Amino acid sequence: MPITVEDVEKIAKLAKLRFTEEEKQKFTEQLARIIAYVEKLNELDTERVPPTYHVLPLTNVTREDQVKPWLTQEEALANAPKKLKGYFSVPKVISQE
């Protein structure tokens, strides 16, 4: 399935991104190369390869939970750049679009 400029435009719209015509062409070529690489990987015979979560053997290092002293509200807010009614005040980052 070849990647087209229309595919890139659709992806850009879904991601709320804007690209120039030059960028759309560049991303079309890059996505086509990525898809071609994935298709090449699909040619590998993995019939006798067991599914794995990681390629390296990993073990989870955990410790027991321990109750420890914690910061007071005043200590936690001591270096906060902006506070409001005893809480951290942060700028809104989600738009209403």
PDB file as gemmi writes it, atoms N, CA and C in Angstrom:
CRYST1    1.000    1.000    1.000  90.00  90.00  90.00 P 1                      
ATOM      1  N   MET A   1       0.843  -1.176   0.000  1.00  0.00           N  
ATOM      2  CA  MET A   1       0.000   0.000   0.000  1.00  0.00           C  
ATOM      3  C   MET A   1       0.891   1.243   0.000  1.00  0.00           C  
ATOM      4  N   PRO A   2       0.954   1.950  -1.090  1.00  0.00           N  
ATOM      5  CA  PRO A   2       1.806   3.147  -1.149  1.00  0.00           C  
ATOM      6  C   PRO A   2       1.229   4.283  -0.299  1.00  0.00           C  
ATOM      7  N   ILE A   3       2.127   5.044   0.288  1.00  0.00           N  
ATOM      8  CA  ILE A   3       1.741   6.208   1.087  1.00  0.00           C  
ATOM      9  C   ILE A   3       1.623   7.405   0.151  1.00  0.00           C  
ATOM     10  N   THR A   4       0.551   8.157   0.299  1.00  0.00           N  
ATOM     11  CA  THR A   4       0.330   9.322  -0.552  1.00  0.00           C  
ATOM     12  C   THR A   4       0.375  10.597   0.279  1.00  0.00           C  
ATOM     13  N   VAL A   5       0.449  11.710  -0.414  1.00  0.00           N  
ATOM     14  CA  VAL A   5       0.421  13.005   0.259  1.00  0.00           C  
ATOM     15  C   VAL A   5      -0.906  13.168   1.007  1.00  0.00           C  
ATOM     16  N   GLU A   6      -1.977  12.608   0.455  1.00  0.00           N  
ATOM     17  CA  GLU A   6      -3.287  12.681   1.112  1.00  0.00           C  
ATOM     18  C   GLU A   6      -3.260  11.939   2.453  1.00  0.00           C  
ATOM     19  N   ASP A   7      -2.521  10.828   2.509  1.00  0.00           N  
ATOM     20  CA  ASP A   7      -2.371  10.101   3.775  1.00  0.00           C  
ATOM     21  C   ASP A   7      -1.667  10.973   4.813  1.00  0.00           C  
ATOM     22  N   VAL A   8      -0.615  11.640   4.386  1.00  0.00           N  
ATOM     23  CA  VAL A   8       0.124  12.527   5.287  1.00  0.00           C  
ATOM     24  C   VAL A   8      -0.778  13.674   5.746  1.00  0.00           C  
ATOM     25  N   GLU A   9      -1.567  14.223   4.846  1.00  0.00           N  
ATOM     26  CA  GLU A   9      -2.479  15.305   5.216  1.00  0.00           C  
ATOM     27  C   GLU A   9      -3.515  14.823   6.231  1.00  0.00           C  
ATOM     28  N   LYS A  10      -4.021  13.605   6.048  1.00  0.00           N  
ATOM     29  CA  LYS A  10      -5.003  13.055   6.983  1.00  0.00           C  
ATOM     30  C   LYS A  10      -4.375  12.856   8.362  1.00  0.00           C  
ATOM     31  N   ILE A  11      -3.167  12.298   8.401  1.00  0.00           N  
ATOM     32  CA  ILE A  11      -2.465  12.100   9.666  1.00  0.00           C  
ATOM     33  C   ILE A  11      -2.193  13.439  10.333  1.00  0.00           C  
ATOM     34  N   ALA A  12      -1.774  14.425   9.546  1.00  0.00           N  
ATOM     35  CA  ALA A  12      -1.504  15.758  10.080  1.00  0.00           C  
ATOM     36  C   ALA A  12      -2.771  16.364  10.675  1.00  0.00           C  
ATOM     37  N   LYS A  13      -3.891  16.181   9.999  1.00  0.00           N  
ATOM     38  CA  LYS A  13      -5.157  16.711  10.500  1.00  0.00           C  
ATOM     39  C   LYS A  13      -5.531  16.047  11.819  1.00  0.00           C  
ATOM     40  N   LEU A  14      -5.386  14.730  11.894  1.00  0.00           N  
ATOM     41  CA  LEU A  14      -5.693  14.011  13.122  1.00  0.00           C  
ATOM     42  C   LEU A  14      -4.796  14.453  14.282  1.00  0.00           C  
ATOM     43  N   ALA A  15      -3.539  14.748  13.963  1.00  0.00           N  
ATOM     44  CA  ALA A  15      -2.582  15.180  14.979  1.00  0.00           C  
ATOM     45  C   ALA A  15      -2.593  16.690  15.191  1.00  0.00           C  
ATOM     46  N   LYS A  16      -3.467  17.377  14.457  1.00  0.00           N  
ATOM     47  CA  LYS A  16      -3.575  18.844  14.525  1.00  0.00           C  
ATOM     48  C   LYS A  16      -2.233  19.510  14.231  1.00  0.00           C  
ATOM     49  N   LEU A  17      -1.603  19.049  13.145  1.00  0.00           N  
ATOM     50  CA  LEU A  17      -0.335  19.611  12.695  1.00  0.00           C  
ATOM     51  C   LEU A  17      -0.530  20.270  11.339  1.00  0.00           C  
ATOM     52  N   ARG A  18       0.301  21.246  11.061  1.00  0.00           N  
ATOM     53  CA  ARG A  18       0.280  21.898   9.753  1.00  0.00           C  
ATOM     54  C   ARG A  18       1.656  21.761   9.130  1.00  0.00           C  
ATOM     55  N   PHE A  19       1.673  21.361   7.858  1.00  0.00           N  
ATOM     56  CA  PHE A  19       2.925  21.189   7.141  1.00  0.00           C  
ATOM     57  C   PHE A  19       2.896  21.977   5.851  1.00  0.00           C  
ATOM     58  N   THR A  20       4.083  22.396   5.431  1.00  0.00           N  
ATOM     59  CA  THR A  20       4.211  23.018   4.117  1.00  0.00           C  
ATOM     60  C   THR A  20       4.154  21.902   3.079  1.00  0.00           C  
ATOM     61  N   GLU A  21       3.993  22.279   1.829  1.00  0.00           N  
ATOM     62  CA  GLU A  21       3.968  21.279   0.757  1.00  0.00           C  
ATOM     63  C   GLU A  21       5.286  20.509   0.714  1.00  0.00           C  
ATOM     64  N   GLU A  22       6.380  21.202   0.968  1.00  0.00           N  
ATOM     65  CA  GLU A  22       7.693  20.553   0.975  1.00  0.00           C  
ATOM     66  C   GLU A  22       7.784  19.520   2.107  1.00  0.00           C  
ATOM     67  N   GLU A  23       7.278  19.872   3.278  1.00  0.00           N  
ATOM     68  CA  GLU A  23       7.284  18.946   4.408  1.00  0.00           C  
ATOM     69  C   GLU A  23       6.381  17.743   4.139  1.00  0.00           C  
ATOM     70  N   LYS A  24       5.228  17.987   3.522  1.00  0.00           N  
ATOM     71  CA  LYS A  24       4.326  16.876   3.195  1.00  0.00           C  
ATOM     72  C   LYS A  24       5.014  15.878   2.271  1.00  0.00           C  
ATOM     73  N   GLN A  25       5.732  16.376   1.287  1.00  0.00           N  
ATOM     74  CA  GLN A  25       6.449  15.500   0.363  1.00  0.00           C  
ATOM     75  C   GLN A  25       7.539  14.723   1.095  1.00  0.00           C  
ATOM     76  N   LYS A  26       8.257  15.411   1.958  1.00  0.00           N  
ATOM     77  CA  LYS A  26       9.327  14.774   2.728  1.00  0.00           C  
ATOM     78  C   LYS A  26       8.766  13.667   3.615  1.00  0.00           C  
ATOM     79  N   PHE A  27       7.667  13.945   4.330  1.00  0.00           N  
ATOM     80  CA  PHE A  27       7.072  12.955   5.224  1.00  0.00           C  
ATOM     81  C   PHE A  27       6.456  11.793   4.446  1.00  0.00           C  
ATOM     82  N   THR A  28       5.943  12.069   3.274  1.00  0.00           N  
ATOM     83  CA  THR A  28       5.406  10.996   2.425  1.00  0.00           C  
ATOM     84  C   THR A  28       6.520  10.014   2.086  1.00  0.00           C  
ATOM     85  N   GLU A  29       7.669  10.524   1.696  1.00  0.00           N  
ATOM     86  CA  GLU A  29       8.802   9.667   1.361  1.00  0.00           C  
ATOM     87  C   GLU A  29       9.301   8.899   2.586  1.00  0.00           C  
ATOM     88  N   GLN A  30       9.379   9.584   3.723  1.00  0.00           N  
ATOM     89  CA  GLN A  30       9.860   8.938   4.941  1.00  0.00           C  
ATOM     90  C   GLN A  30       8.899   7.832   5.397  1.00  0.00           C  
ATOM     91  N   LEU A  31       7.605   8.112   5.387  1.00  0.00           N  
ATOM     92  CA  LEU A  31       6.623   7.100   5.783  1.00  0.00           C  
ATOM     93  C   LEU A  31       6.644   5.906   4.829  1.00  0.00           C  
ATOM     94  N   ALA A  32       6.836   6.171   3.548  1.00  0.00           N  
ATOM     95  CA  ALA A  32       6.916   5.081   2.569  1.00  0.00           C  
ATOM     96  C   ALA A  32       8.110   4.180   2.876  1.00  0.00           C  
ATOM     97  N   ARG A  33       9.239   4.771   3.262  1.00  0.00           N  
ATOM     98  CA  ARG A  33      10.420   3.974   3.612  1.00  0.00           C  
ATOM     99  C   ARG A  33      10.177   3.159   4.886  1.00  0.00           C  
ATOM    100  N   ILE A  34       9.491   3.755   5.852  1.00  0.00           N  
ATOM    101  CA  ILE A  34       9.188   3.041   7.097  1.00  0.00           C  
ATOM    102  C   ILE A  34       8.287   1.849   6.817  1.00  0.00           C  
ATOM    103  N   ILE A  35       7.238   2.072   6.022  1.00  0.00           N  
ATOM    104  CA  ILE A  35       6.310   0.987   5.678  1.00  0.00           C  
ATOM    105  C   ILE A  35       7.038  -0.115   4.911  1.00  0.00           C  
ATOM    106  N   ALA A  36       7.919   0.253   4.005  1.00  0.00           N  
ATOM    107  CA  ALA A  36       8.688  -0.739   3.242  1.00  0.00           C  
ATOM    108  C   ALA A  36       9.563  -1.568   4.175  1.00  0.00           C  
ATOM    109  N   TYR A  37      10.146  -0.935   5.182  1.00  0.00           N  
ATOM    110  CA  TYR A  37      10.989  -1.647   6.141  1.00  0.00           C  
ATOM    111  C   TYR A  37      10.157  -2.626   6.963  1.00  0.00           C  
ATOM    112  N   VAL A  38       8.989  -2.204   7.414  1.00  0.00           N  
ATOM    113  CA  VAL A  38       8.109  -3.083   8.182  1.00  0.00           C  
ATOM    114  C   VAL A  38       7.668  -4.265   7.326  1.00  0.00           C  
ATOM    115  N   GLU A  39       7.353  -4.015   6.065  1.00  0.00           N  
ATOM    116  CA  GLU A  39       6.978  -5.102   5.160  1.00  0.00           C  
ATOM    117  C   GLU A  39       8.134  -6.081   4.989  1.00  0.00           C  
ATOM    118  N   LYS A  40       9.348  -5.572   4.942  1.00  0.00           N  
ATOM    119  CA  LYS A  40      10.526  -6.438   4.844  1.00  0.00           C  
ATOM    120  C   LYS A  40      10.654  -7.298   6.099  1.00  0.00           C  
ATOM    121  N   LEU A  41      10.400  -6.716   7.273  1.00  0.00           N  
ATOM    122  CA  LEU A  41      10.452  -7.477   8.516  1.00  0.00           C  
ATOM    123  C   LEU A  41       9.379  -8.570   8.546  1.00  0.00           C  
ATOM    124  N   ASN A  42       8.233  -8.316   7.928  1.00  0.00           N  
ATOM    125  CA  ASN A  42       7.157  -9.304   7.895  1.00  0.00           C  
ATOM    126  C   ASN A  42       7.526 -10.538   7.073  1.00  0.00           C  
ATOM    127  N   GLU A  43       8.569 -10.450   6.270  1.00  0.00           N  
ATOM    128  CA  GLU A  43       9.015 -11.589   5.480  1.00  0.00           C  
ATOM    129  C   GLU A  43       9.798 -12.607   6.317  1.00  0.00           C  
ATOM    130  N   LEU A  44      10.233 -12.209   7.511  1.00  0.00           N  
ATOM    131  CA  LEU A  44      11.012 -13.105   8.362  1.00  0.00           C  
ATOM    132  C   LEU A  44      10.164 -14.260   8.862  1.00  0.00           C  
ATOM    133  N   ASP A  45      10.775 -15.436   8.929  1.00  0.00           N  
ATOM    134  CA  ASP A  45      10.089 -16.609   9.451  1.00  0.00           C  
ATOM    135  C   ASP A  45      10.231 -16.600  10.978  1.00  0.00           C  
ATOM    136  N   THR A  46       9.149 -16.329  11.659  1.00  0.00           N  
ATOM    137  CA  THR A  46       9.160 -16.273  13.124  1.00  0.00           C  
ATOM    138  C   THR A  46       8.340 -17.417  13.724  1.00  0.00           C  
ATOM    139  N   GLU A  47       8.093 -18.440  12.936  1.00  0.00           N  
ATOM    140  CA  GLU A  47       7.249 -19.558  13.367  1.00  0.00           C  
ATOM    141  C   GLU A  47       7.772 -20.211  14.647  1.00  0.00           C  
ATOM    142  N   ARG A  48       9.069 -20.428  14.740  1.00  0.00           N  
ATOM    143  CA  ARG A  48       9.634 -21.123  15.902  1.00  0.00           C  
ATOM    144  C   ARG A  48      10.251 -20.173  16.912  1.00  0.00           C  
ATOM    145  N   VAL A  49       9.975 -18.899  16.794  1.00  0.00           N  
ATOM    146  CA  VAL A  49      10.505 -17.922  17.736  1.00  0.00           C  
ATOM    147  C   VAL A  49       9.416 -17.621  18.764  1.00  0.00           C  
ATOM    148  N   PRO A  50       9.683 -17.896  20.047  1.00  0.00           N  
ATOM    149  CA  PRO A  50       8.646 -17.633  21.053  1.00  0.00           C  
ATOM    150  C   PRO A  50       8.425 -16.128  21.215  1.00  0.00           C  
ATOM    151  N   PRO A  51       7.188 -15.727  21.453  1.00  0.00           N  
ATOM    152  CA  PRO A  51       6.930 -14.302  21.664  1.00  0.00           C  
ATOM    153  C   PRO A  51       7.610 -13.835  22.954  1.00  0.00           C  
ATOM    154  N   THR A  52       8.199 -12.681  22.888  1.00  0.00           N  
ATOM    155  CA  THR A  52       8.890 -12.144  24.059  1.00  0.00           C  
ATOM    156  C   THR A  52       8.455 -10.720  24.316  1.00  0.00           C  
ATOM    157  N   TYR A  53       8.535 -10.337  25.547  1.00  0.00           N  
ATOM    158  CA  TYR A  53       8.218  -8.967  25.917  1.00  0.00           C  
ATOM    159  C   TYR A  53       9.440  -8.091  25.699  1.00  0.00           C  
ATOM    160  N   HIS A  54      10.616  -8.612  26.048  1.00  0.00           N  
ATOM    161  CA  HIS A  54      11.884  -7.907  25.858  1.00  0.00           C  
ATOM    162  C   HIS A  54      12.866  -8.845  25.161  1.00  0.00           C  
ATOM    163  N   VAL A  55      13.778  -8.287  24.424  1.00  0.00           N  
ATOM    164  CA  VAL A  55      14.780  -9.112  23.767  1.00  0.00           C  
ATOM    165  C   VAL A  55      15.857  -9.560  24.745  1.00  0.00           C  
ATOM    166  N   LEU A  56      15.979  -8.868  25.869  1.00  0.00           N  
ATOM    167  CA  LEU A  56      16.955  -9.227  26.895  1.00  0.00           C  
ATOM    168  C   LEU A  56      16.218  -9.746  28.119  1.00  0.00           C  
ATOM    169  N   PRO A  57      16.808 -10.698  28.835  1.00  0.00           N  
ATOM    170  CA  PRO A  57      16.144 -11.158  30.054  1.00  0.00           C  
ATOM    171  C   PRO A  57      16.172 -10.062  31.114  1.00  0.00           C  
ATOM    172  N   LEU A  58      15.007  -9.706  31.607  1.00  0.00           N  
ATOM    173  CA  LEU A  58      14.904  -8.647  32.607  1.00  0.00           C  
ATOM    174  C   LEU A  58      14.189  -9.170  33.842  1.00  0.00           C  
ATOM    175  N   THR A  59      14.600  -8.657  34.975  1.00  0.00           N  
ATOM    176  CA  THR A  59      13.874  -8.957  36.199  1.00  0.00           C  
ATOM    177  C   THR A  59      13.490  -7.642  36.837  1.00  0.00           C  
ATOM    178  N   ASN A  60      12.338  -7.630  37.455  1.00  0.00           N  
ATOM    179  CA  ASN A  60      11.849  -6.416  38.082  1.00  0.00           C  
ATOM    180  C   ASN A  60      12.477  -6.277  39.467  1.00  0.00           C  
ATOM    181  N   VAL A  61      13.127  -5.172  39.713  1.00  0.00           N  
ATOM    182  CA  VAL A  61      13.742  -4.920  41.001  1.00  0.00           C  
ATOM    183  C   VAL A  61      12.759  -4.101  41.824  1.00  0.00           C  
ATOM    184  N   THR A  62      12.254  -4.698  42.875  1.00  0.00           N  
ATOM    185  CA  THR A  62      11.294  -3.997  43.715  1.00  0.00           C  
ATOM    186  C   THR A  62      11.760  -4.025  45.159  1.00  0.00           C  
ATOM    187  N   ARG A  63      11.176  -3.192  45.941  1.00  0.00           N  
ATOM    188  CA  ARG A  63      11.478  -3.166  47.370  1.00  0.00           C  
ATOM    189  C   ARG A  63      10.153  -3.070  48.115  1.00  0.00           C  
ATOM    190  N   GLU A  64      10.202  -3.402  49.365  1.00  0.00           N  
ATOM    191  CA  GLU A  64       9.021  -3.285  50.193  1.00  0.00           C  
ATOM    192  C   GLU A  64       8.700  -1.812  50.418  1.00  0.00           C  
ATOM    193  N   ASP A  65       7.428  -1.491  50.456  1.00  0.00           N  
ATOM    194  CA  ASP A  65       7.017  -0.133  50.783  1.00  0.00           C  
ATOM    195  C   ASP A  65       7.356   0.153  52.238  1.00  0.00           C  
ATOM    196  N   GLN A  66       7.869   1.344  52.461  1.00  0.00           N  
ATOM    197  CA  GLN A  66       8.210   1.752  53.815  1.00  0.00           C  
ATOM    198  C   GLN A  66       7.629   3.134  54.068  1.00  0.00           C  
ATOM    199  N   VAL A  67       7.065   3.302  55.242  1.00  0.00           N  
ATOM    200  CA  VAL A  67       6.552   4.608  55.624  1.00  0.00           C  
ATOM    201  C   VAL A  67       7.737   5.463  56.038  1.00  0.00           C  
ATOM    202  N   LYS A  68       7.844   6.630  55.436  1.00  0.00           N  
ATOM    203  CA  LYS A  68       8.942   7.551  55.731  1.00  0.00           C  
ATOM    204  C   LYS A  68       8.365   8.940  55.970  1.00  0.00           C  
ATOM    205  N   PRO A  69       9.147   9.802  56.600  1.00  0.00           N  
ATOM    206  CA  PRO A  69       8.659  11.182  56.783  1.00  0.00           C  
ATOM    207  C   PRO A  69       8.458  11.856  55.432  1.00  0.00           C  
ATOM    208  N   TRP A  70       7.495  12.737  55.336  1.00  0.00           N  
ATOM    209  CA  TRP A  70       7.226  13.428  54.084  1.00  0.00           C  
ATOM    210  C   TRP A  70       7.261  14.933  54.313  1.00  0.00           C  
ATOM    211  N   LEU A  71       7.218  15.668  53.228  1.00  0.00           N  
ATOM    212  CA  LEU A  71       7.245  17.122  53.312  1.00  0.00           C  
ATOM    213  C   LEU A  71       5.900  17.643  53.791  1.00  0.00           C  
ATOM    214  N   THR A  72       5.969  18.719  54.534  1.00  0.00           N  
ATOM    215  CA  THR A  72       4.725  19.407  54.877  1.00  0.00           C  
ATOM    216  C   THR A  72       4.279  20.184  53.646  1.00  0.00           C  
ATOM    217  N   GLN A  73       3.052  20.657  53.665  1.00  0.00           N  
ATOM    218  CA  GLN A  73       2.552  21.432  52.531  1.00  0.00           C  
ATOM    219  C   GLN A  73       3.402  22.686  52.330  1.00  0.00           C  
ATOM    220  N   GLU A  74       3.780  23.324  53.412  1.00  0.00           N  
ATOM    221  CA  GLU A  74       4.606  24.537  53.309  1.00  0.00           C  
ATOM    222  C   GLU A  74       5.980  24.227  52.719  1.00  0.00           C  
ATOM    223  N   GLU A  75       6.591  23.101  53.123  1.00  0.00           N  
ATOM    224  CA  GLU A  75       7.898  22.725  52.593  1.00  0.00           C  
ATOM    225  C   GLU A  75       7.805  22.405  51.100  1.00  0.00           C  
ATOM    226  N   ALA A  76       6.744  21.711  50.712  1.00  0.00           N  
ATOM    227  CA  ALA A  76       6.579  21.348  49.306  1.00  0.00           C  
ATOM    228  C   ALA A  76       6.394  22.577  48.434  1.00  0.00           C  
ATOM    229  N   LEU A  77       5.702  23.575  48.948  1.00  0.00           N  
ATOM    230  CA  LEU A  77       5.416  24.785  48.174  1.00  0.00           C  
ATOM    231  C   LEU A  77       6.480  25.873  48.321  1.00  0.00           C  
ATOM    232  N   ALA A  78       7.498  25.624  49.148  1.00  0.00           N  
ATOM    233  CA  ALA A  78       8.488  26.658  49.458  1.00  0.00           C  
ATOM    234  C   ALA A  78       9.137  27.251  48.205  1.00  0.00           C  
ATOM    235  N   ASN A  79       9.477  26.448  47.221  1.00  0.00           N  
ATOM    236  CA  ASN A  79      10.164  26.947  46.020  1.00  0.00           C  
ATOM    237  C   ASN A  79       9.261  27.001  44.794  1.00  0.00           C  
ATOM    238  N   ALA A  80       7.967  26.844  44.994  1.00  0.00           N  
ATOM    239  CA  ALA A  80       7.043  26.891  43.864  1.00  0.00           C  
ATOM    240  C   ALA A  80       7.020  28.292  43.271  1.00  0.00           C  
ATOM    241  N   PRO A  81       7.119  28.413  41.937  1.00  0.00           N  
ATOM    242  CA  PRO A  81       7.095  29.744  41.326  1.00  0.00           C  
ATOM    243  C   PRO A  81       5.748  30.440  41.494  1.00  0.00           C  
ATOM    244  N   LYS A  82       4.664  29.654  41.588  1.00  0.00           N  
ATOM    245  CA  LYS A  82       3.348  30.263  41.741  1.00  0.00           C  
ATOM    246  C   LYS A  82       2.476  29.335  42.584  1.00  0.00           C  
ATOM    247  N   LYS A  83       1.830  29.902  43.587  1.00  0.00           N  
ATOM    248  CA  LYS A  83       0.959  29.135  44.478  1.00  0.00           C  
ATOM    249  C   LYS A  83      -0.418  29.772  44.482  1.00  0.00           C  
ATOM    250  N   LEU A  84      -1.426  28.949  44.729  1.00  0.00           N  
ATOM    251  CA  LEU A  84      -2.790  29.462  44.800  1.00  0.00           C  
ATOM    252  C   LEU A  84      -3.545  28.657  45.847  1.00  0.00           C  
ATOM    253  N   LYS A  85      -3.931  29.303  46.914  1.00  0.00           N  
ATOM    254  CA  LYS A  85      -4.719  28.684  47.994  1.00  0.00           C  
ATOM    255  C   LYS A  85      -4.083  27.393  48.513  1.00  0.00           C  
ATOM    256  N   GLY A  86      -2.766  27.402  48.688  1.00  0.00           N  
ATOM    257  CA  GLY A  86      -2.083  26.246  49.247  1.00  0.00           C  
ATOM    258  C   GLY A  86      -1.742  25.142  48.262  1.00  0.00           C  
ATOM    259  N   TYR A  87      -1.880  25.397  46.971  1.00  0.00           N  
ATOM    260  CA  TYR A  87      -1.581  24.399  45.945  1.00  0.00           C  
ATOM    261  C   TYR A  87      -0.640  24.993  44.902  1.00  0.00           C  
ATOM    262  N   PHE A  88       0.020  24.108  44.131  1.00  0.00           N  
ATOM    263  CA  PHE A  88       0.814  24.561  42.998  1.00  0.00           C  
ATOM    264  C   PHE A  88      -0.138  25.149  41.967  1.00  0.00           C  
ATOM    265  N   SER A  89       0.235  26.258  41.367  1.00  0.00           N  
ATOM    266  CA  SER A  89      -0.555  26.847  40.297  1.00  0.00           C  
ATOM    267  C   SER A  89       0.235  26.700  39.006  1.00  0.00           C  
ATOM    268  N   VAL A  90      -0.359  26.040  38.028  1.00  0.00           N  
ATOM    269  CA  VAL A  90       0.323  25.796  36.759  1.00  0.00           C  
ATOM    270  C   VAL A  90      -0.520  26.345  35.619  1.00  0.00           C  
ATOM    271  N   PRO A  91       0.112  26.737  34.504  1.00  0.00           N  
ATOM    272  CA  PRO A  91      -0.674  27.273  33.371  1.00  0.00           C  
ATOM    273  C   PRO A  91      -1.492  26.180  32.702  1.00  0.00           C  
ATOM    274  N   LYS A  92      -2.610  26.580  32.170  1.00  0.00           N  
ATOM    275  CA  LYS A  92      -3.466  25.663  31.425  1.00  0.00           C  
ATOM    276  C   LYS A  92      -2.758  25.293  30.128  1.00  0.00           C  
ATOM    277  N   VAL A  93      -2.727  24.002  29.801  1.00  0.00           N  
ATOM    278  CA  VAL A  93      -2.030  23.557  28.604  1.00  0.00           C  
ATOM    279  C   VAL A  93      -2.959  22.876  27.593  1.00  0.00           C  
ATOM    280  N   ILE A  94      -4.206  22.670  27.921  1.00  0.00           N  
ATOM    281  CA  ILE A  94      -5.139  22.032  27.004  1.00  0.00           C  
ATOM    282  C   ILE A  94      -6.045  23.103  26.426  1.00  0.00           C  
ATOM    283  N   SER A  95      -6.109  23.155  25.102  1.00  0.00           N  
ATOM    284  CA  SER A  95      -6.935  24.178  24.454  1.00  0.00           C  
ATOM    285  C   SER A  95      -8.359  23.672  24.289  1.00  0.00           C  
ATOM    286  N   GLN A  96      -9.263  24.564  23.978  1.00  0.00           N  
ATOM    287  CA  GLN A  96     -10.670  24.241  23.799  1.00  0.00           C  
ATOM    288  C   GLN A  96     -11.020  23.992  22.330  1.00  0.00           C  
ATOM    289  N   GLU A  97     -10.031  23.852  21.459  1.00  0.00           N  
ATOM    290  CA  GLU A  97     -10.296  23.674  20.025  1.00  0.00           C  
ATOM    291  C   GLU A  97     -10.949  22.371  19.729  1.00  0.00           C  
TER     292      GLU A  97                                                      
END                                                                             
